[in-house]
């Protein structure tokens, strides 16, 4: 209860209501299960403690636009709709939703060893890690209408086609794990979307959301570290116009980069360059308990890997990270990641 009360006080102090400000949040819920349909079972069953905690966290912060990661995708969007129904029961209605098929669990066109361990048909031999199609996908919940015709989905972008791609190599310079694998390997481990939202004056706010692969679980070729680097760099290339028309502001990047600018594994220059890009601003959301940290892993500790980065012309009126102040607080039960939010003034 102390954590809930503190969160509500912080929110009331920094937000003036969604008619004046827009609260955009990102949250890696880790709502992923071991098989298809199990998440829907747990959401609709009414007794899953993690689901209840995720709902409590989201309804505490009350974002207007919420980028979700780590939530299993299904073809009809039933799990996401069930989660939205639980939130609506608590008075937080998201009538607009986006849930496109992610790369996680998506097999390549033909069986290939994509991770270089000499085997095929394993979770890491899919376009993105996953034991089934859509495991640990991403989604967007919005109180603002979505311009579905204007959505740009970069999930099918081949890694080799990214300008300046840091493709992995064997020690002798051959493509890792093989030329055949690199010919079909997509860059996004989960997905990269640009989703236009309709504002009251008819203009559009573009929300760019993603979930990068962890820069771990590989060998000296640094396949995952290189891929993570390029997944983060994709956004700057998009703003440069190197991946089609550059999006006009206003826009916001909201997602899980799986990369801390100063700690842990990974090629930190990627996130450092993104945070320093003059076309963006970094509000550096923080919590009273743990500063700018957004995740706590048992082995690696606390890091900042989840980001909400508005375009430079937007006015930020508040921001925060909802961190638990006890081990049994909803934010501790929901996920190892914390919900990160930023308030933007609507001119």
C-alpha positions as CSV (number, residue, x, y, z in Angstrom):
1,X,0.0,0.0,0.0
2,X,2.9,2.4,0.7
3,X,4.2,1.9,-2.8
4,X,0.7,2.5,-4.3
5,X,0.1,5.6,-2.3
6,X,3.6,7.0,-3.2
7,X,2.9,6.3,-6.8
8,X,-0.4,8.1,-6.8
9,X,1.0,11.1,-5.0
10,X,3.8,11.4,-7.6
11,X,1.4,11.1,-10.5
12,X,-1.0,13.7,-9.1
13,X,1.9,16.0,-8.5
14,X,3.2,15.9,-12.1
15,X,0.1,15.2,-14.3
16,X,-2.8,17.5,-14.9
17,X,-5.1,15.1,-16.7
18,X,-5.0,13.7,-20.2
19,X,-7.0,16.5,-21.7
20,X,-4.0,18.8,-21.1
21,X,-1.2,16.4,-21.1
22,X,-0.5,13.1,-22.7
23,X,1.1,10.4,-20.5
24,X,3.1,7.9,-22.6
25,X,4.6,4.8,-20.9
26,X,6.5,1.7,-21.6
27,X,6.4,-1.5,-19.6
28,X,8.0,-4.9,-20.1
29,X,5.3,-6.9,-18.4
30,X,7.1,-10.3,-18.8
31,X,3.6,-11.7,-19.4
32,X,4.9,-14.6,-21.3
33,X,4.0,-18.3,-20.8
34,X,5.4,-21.6,-21.9
35,X,2.9,-22.3,-24.6
36,X,0.3,-20.7,-26.9
37,X,-3.0,-19.9,-25.2
38,X,-1.7,-20.1,-21.7
39,X,-1.5,-16.4,-21.2
40,X,-5.1,-16.0,-22.2
41,X,-6.0,-18.7,-19.7
42,X,-4.2,-16.9,-16.9
43,X,-5.7,-13.5,-17.7
44,X,-9.2,-14.8,-17.9
45,X,-8.8,-17.2,-15.0
46,X,-8.9,-14.5,-12.4
47,X,-6.4,-16.0,-10.0
48,X,-3.0,-15.3,-11.5
49,X,-1.0,-13.0,-9.1
50,X,1.3,-11.7,-11.8
51,X,-1.6,-10.7,-14.0
52,X,-3.2,-8.9,-11.1
53,X,0.0,-7.1,-10.3
54,X,0.5,-5.9,-13.9
55,X,-3.1,-4.5,-13.9
56,X,-2.4,-2.8,-10.5
57,X,0.8,-1.2,-11.9
58,X,-0.8,0.1,-15.0
59,X,-3.9,1.4,-13.3
60,X,-1.7,3.2,-10.7
61,X,0.1,5.2,-13.4
62,X,-2.9,5.6,-15.8
63,X,-1.0,6.1,-19.0
64,X,-2.9,7.4,-22.1
65,X,-0.6,5.5,-24.4
66,X,1.2,2.3,-23.2
67,X,3.8,0.3,-25.1
68,X,4.0,-3.2,-23.8
69,X,6.7,-5.7,-24.2
70,X,7.0,-9.4,-23.1
71,X,3.3,-10.1,-23.8
72,X,2.5,-13.2,-25.9
73,X,0.9,-12.6,-29.2
74,X,-2.0,-14.6,-30.7
75,X,-3.6,-14.3,-34.1
76,X,-6.9,-12.9,-32.9
77,X,-5.5,-10.7,-30.2
78,X,-7.5,-12.4,-27.5
79,X,-4.9,-12.2,-24.8
80,X,-4.4,-8.4,-25.3
81,X,-8.2,-7.9,-25.5
82,X,-8.6,-9.8,-22.2
83,X,-5.9,-7.7,-20.5
84,X,-7.6,-4.5,-21.9
85,X,-10.9,-5.7,-20.4
86,X,-9.4,-6.1,-17.0
87,X,-8.0,-2.6,-17.2
88,X,-11.4,-1.3,-18.3
89,X,-13.0,-3.0,-15.3
90,X,-10.7,-0.8,-13.2
91,X,-11.8,2.3,-15.1
92,X,-8.9,2.6,-17.5
93,X,-10.2,2.1,-21.0
94,X,-8.0,1.5,-24.1
95,X,-10.3,1.3,-27.0
96,X,-7.5,1.4,-29.6
97,X,-4.9,-1.4,-29.7
98,X,-2.1,-2.6,-32.0
99,X,-0.7,-6.1,-31.9
100,X,1.0,-7.2,-35.1
101,X,2.7,-10.5,-35.5
102,X,6.2,-10.3,-34.0
103,X,9.4,-12.1,-35.1
104,X,9.7,-13.9,-31.8
105,X,9.0,-17.6,-32.5
106,X,8.7,-17.0,-36.2
107,X,10.6,-19.7,-38.1
108,X,12.8,-18.8,-41.2
109,X,11.5,-19.8,-44.7
110,X,13.4,-23.1,-44.4
111,X,15.1,-24.8,-41.4
112,X,18.4,-23.2,-40.7
113,X,20.9,-22.9,-37.9
114,X,20.5,-19.2,-37.1
115,X,22.4,-19.1,-33.9
116,X,25.4,-21.2,-34.9
117,X,25.2,-24.0,-32.4
118,X,25.1,-26.7,-35.2
119,X,21.4,-27.5,-34.6
120,X,18.1,-26.4,-36.2
121,X,14.6,-26.1,-35.0
122,X,15.4,-24.6,-31.6
123,X,14.0,-21.4,-30.1
124,X,17.0,-19.4,-31.1
125,X,16.7,-20.7,-34.7
126,X,13.6,-18.6,-35.2
127,X,13.7,-15.0,-36.4
128,X,13.6,-14.0,-32.8
129,X,13.9,-16.2,-29.7
130,X,10.6,-18.0,-29.0
131,X,9.3,-21.5,-28.4
132,X,6.2,-20.7,-30.3
133,X,5.0,-18.0,-32.6
134,X,4.5,-14.7,-30.8
135,X,6.0,-15.7,-27.5
136,X,7.0,-12.5,-25.8
137,X,5.7,-10.1,-28.4
138,X,4.9,-6.4,-28.1
139,X,1.7,-4.4,-28.2
140,X,0.3,-0.9,-28.0
141,X,-2.7,0.3,-25.9
142,X,-4.0,3.8,-26.6
143,X,-6.8,6.1,-25.6
144,X,-6.1,8.0,-28.8
145,X,-7.3,6.8,-32.1
146,X,-4.7,4.8,-34.2
147,X,-4.1,5.6,-37.9
148,X,-3.8,2.0,-38.9
149,X,-3.2,2.8,-42.5
150,X,-0.2,4.9,-41.5
151,X,1.5,2.2,-39.4
152,X,5.0,1.3,-40.6
153,X,6.2,-2.2,-39.6
154,X,9.9,-2.7,-39.9
155,X,9.9,-6.2,-38.5
156,X,10.6,-7.8,-41.9
157,X,13.7,-5.7,-42.5
158,X,16.6,-8.1,-43.2
159,X,19.6,-7.4,-41.0
160,X,21.9,-7.4,-44.0
161,X,19.9,-4.6,-45.6
162,X,20.4,-2.2,-42.7
163,X,22.9,0.5,-43.8
164,X,26.2,-0.2,-42.0
165,X,25.0,-3.4,-40.5
166,X,27.4,-5.0,-37.9
167,X,26.9,-8.5,-39.2
168,X,28.8,-11.2,-37.2
169,X,31.7,-13.1,-38.7
170,X,33.7,-16.2,-38.0
171,X,37.3,-15.6,-37.1
172,X,38.3,-16.2,-40.7
173,X,35.9,-13.5,-41.9
174,X,33.1,-15.8,-43.2
175,X,29.5,-14.8,-42.4
176,X,28.3,-16.1,-39.0
177,X,26.7,-18.6,-38.8
178,X,26.5,-18.9,-42.5
179,X,25.8,-16.9,-45.7
180,X,22.5,-18.8,-46.0
181,X,21.4,-17.7,-42.5
182,X,22.4,-14.1,-43.0
183,X,20.4,-14.0,-46.3
184,X,17.1,-14.6,-44.4
185,X,17.9,-13.2,-40.9
186,X,15.6,-10.3,-39.9
187,X,17.0,-7.5,-37.8
188,X,14.2,-7.0,-35.2
189,X,14.3,-9.8,-32.6
190,X,10.7,-8.9,-31.7
191,X,9.4,-6.0,-33.7
192,X,9.9,-2.3,-34.6
193,X,6.8,-0.3,-35.3
194,X,5.9,3.3,-36.0
195,X,2.3,3.9,-35.0
196,X,0.6,7.2,-35.8
197,X,-1.9,8.4,-33.2
198,X,-4.6,11.0,-34.0
199,X,-4.5,14.1,-31.9
200,X,-7.5,16.4,-31.3
201,X,-6.4,19.0,-33.9
202,X,-6.0,16.4,-36.6
203,X,-2.3,16.1,-36.4
204,X,-0.4,12.8,-35.6
205,X,1.9,11.8,-32.9
206,X,4.1,9.0,-34.1
207,X,5.0,6.4,-31.4
208,X,8.0,4.2,-32.3
209,X,8.2,1.1,-30.2
210,X,10.4,-2.0,-30.0
211,X,12.0,-4.7,-27.9
212,X,15.6,-5.5,-28.7
213,X,17.4,-8.8,-28.2
214,X,19.6,-9.0,-25.0
215,X,23.3,-8.5,-26.0
216,X,24.0,-11.9,-24.3
217,X,23.9,-15.6,-24.8
218,X,26.3,-15.8,-27.7
219,X,30.0,-16.4,-28.4
220,X,33.1,-14.4,-29.5
221,X,31.3,-13.4,-32.7
222,X,29.0,-11.2,-30.5
223,X,26.0,-12.0,-32.7
224,X,23.5,-10.8,-30.1
225,X,25.5,-7.8,-29.1
226,X,25.8,-6.7,-32.7
227,X,22.1,-7.3,-33.3
228,X,21.1,-5.3,-30.2
229,X,23.4,-2.5,-31.4
230,X,21.7,-2.4,-34.8
231,X,18.2,-2.7,-33.4
232,X,18.8,0.5,-31.3
233,X,20.5,2.2,-34.2
234,X,17.6,1.5,-36.5
235,X,15.7,4.5,-35.0
236,X,18.4,7.0,-35.9
237,X,18.6,5.6,-39.4
238,X,14.9,6.1,-39.7
239,X,15.2,9.7,-38.5
240,X,17.9,10.2,-41.1
241,X,15.6,9.0,-43.9
242,X,17.8,6.0,-44.6
243,X,14.8,3.6,-44.2
244,X,12.2,5.4,-46.2
245,X,10.6,8.8,-45.4
246,X,11.9,10.3,-42.2
247,X,9.0,10.8,-39.7
248,X,8.1,14.4,-39.0
249,X,7.8,15.5,-35.4
250,X,6.2,15.1,-33.0
251,X,7.2,11.6,-32.2
252,X,8.2,9.4,-29.2
253,X,10.4,6.3,-29.0
254,X,9.1,4.0,-26.3
255,X,10.4,0.5,-25.6
256,X,12.9,-1.9,-24.2
257,X,16.4,-1.4,-25.7
258,X,17.9,-4.1,-23.4
259,X,20.9,-1.8,-23.2
260,X,22.2,0.4,-20.4
261,X,24.3,3.4,-21.3
262,X,26.9,2.7,-18.7
263,X,26.6,-0.8,-17.2
264,X,26.5,-4.4,-18.2
265,X,27.0,-6.1,-21.5
266,X,26.4,-4.7,-24.9
267,X,27.7,-2.0,-27.3
268,X,26.9,1.0,-25.3
269,X,27.7,3.5,-28.1
270,X,24.4,2.6,-29.7
271,X,22.2,3.8,-26.8
272,X,24.6,6.6,-26.0
273,X,24.2,7.9,-29.5
274,X,20.5,7.6,-29.4
275,X,20.2,9.4,-26.1
276,X,22.5,12.2,-27.3
277,X,20.6,12.7,-30.7
278,X,19.5,16.4,-30.9
279,X,16.3,15.3,-32.5
280,X,15.3,13.6,-29.2
281,X,15.3,14.5,-25.6
282,X,15.9,12.3,-22.6
283,X,13.8,13.3,-19.6
284,X,15.7,10.7,-17.5
285,X,12.7,9.4,-15.6
286,X,13.6,8.3,-12.1
287,X,12.1,6.8,-9.0
288,X,12.8,7.9,-5.4
289,X,14.0,4.4,-4.6
290,X,16.4,3.6,-7.4
291,X,17.0,6.7,-9.6
292,X,17.0,6.0,-13.3
293,X,17.1,2.2,-13.0
294,X,14.3,0.5,-14.8
295,X,15.0,-3.2,-14.2
296,X,16.5,-5.4,-11.5
297,X,18.0,-8.7,-12.7
298,X,19.2,-11.3,-10.1
299,X,22.6,-11.7,-11.6
300,X,23.3,-8.3,-13.3
301,X,21.6,-6.0,-10.8
302,X,19.8,-2.8,-11.6
303,X,20.1,-1.1,-14.9
304,X,18.4,1.4,-17.2
305,X,17.1,-0.4,-20.3
306,X,13.6,0.9,-20.8
307,X,13.1,4.3,-22.4
308,X,10.6,7.0,-23.3
309,X,12.3,9.5,-25.6
310,X,10.1,12.4,-27.0
311,X,11.1,14.5,-30.0
312,X,13.0,17.6,-29.0
313,X,10.2,20.0,-29.7
314,X,7.7,18.5,-27.2
315,X,7.3,19.9,-23.8
316,X,7.9,17.4,-21.0
317,X,5.9,18.2,-17.8
318,X,6.7,15.2,-15.7
319,X,8.2,11.7,-15.8
320,X,8.9,8.8,-13.5
321,X,9.7,5.1,-12.9
322,X,7.3,3.1,-10.7
323,X,9.6,1.2,-8.5
324,X,8.4,-1.0,-5.6
325,X,9.4,-0.2,-2.0
326,X,8.9,-3.7,-0.8
327,X,9.3,-7.3,-2.2
328,X,5.5,-7.9,-2.1
329,X,4.5,-4.6,-3.8
330,X,2.6,-5.0,-7.1
331,X,5.5,-3.6,-9.1
332,X,7.8,-6.3,-7.7
333,X,5.4,-9.1,-8.4
334,X,4.5,-7.9,-11.9
335,X,7.9,-8.0,-13.6
336,X,11.6,-7.5,-13.1
337,X,11.1,-4.4,-15.3
338,X,9.4,-1.2,-14.0
339,X,6.9,0.9,-15.8
340,X,8.4,4.1,-17.2
341,X,6.3,7.2,-18.0
342,X,6.6,10.7,-19.4
343,X,4.0,13.4,-19.5
344,X,3.9,15.7,-22.6
345,X,2.1,19.0,-22.9
346,X,-0.4,19.1,-25.8
347,X,0.0,22.5,-27.4
